[in-house]
Amino acid sequence: MVAGLVGAALLVAGCGESRHANEQRPSPSTRISVTVHPKEVIVQPPAVAQGPERNKQIPQNQNHPQPPIRNSKVPLNVVFVTANQTEKDFHLRVRGARNTESGVIYAHSPGSFSASLPTGSYTISVVGLPGARPAHLTVGSFRASSQNEVLLP
């Protein structure tokens, strides 16, 4: 009888919390390449978060599915990596569902800044370079969890 009570106590004590801390990890940042020429702004890729993206995963996980985050209303963390191929300093302006602007990106220099962008369409333009035609970026609603990625939060 004592063994039965000890066994029952161990069984109850072994039942832990049903929620696991590693279920819904945040989506890793998405990198957008922005090249600014005197006459135009080029954004690559022009659409992100449309579904699972193979290029966001480390090579060992490329053939495994990316688990989605159930709350797709979370803004997407975007890092804009900019190449200024002009003679002028400027600011990069992002307009759409959320508006933001970079710091100074110096002539013939790289620059980067990050923003949290909700789902929507955005126009990427240059402040201080009136002749450059703006580019367009579309942010979809898919958000992938980083739970399959090692060395990420």
Secondary structure, 3 states (H helix, E strand, C coil): CHHHHHHHHHHHHHCCCCCCCCCCCCCCCEEEEEEECCCEEEEECCEECCCCCHHHCCHHHCCCCCCECCCCCCCEEEEEEEEECCCCCEEEEEECCCCEECCCECCCCEEEEEEEECCEEEEEEEECCCCCECEEEEECCCCECCCCCCCCC
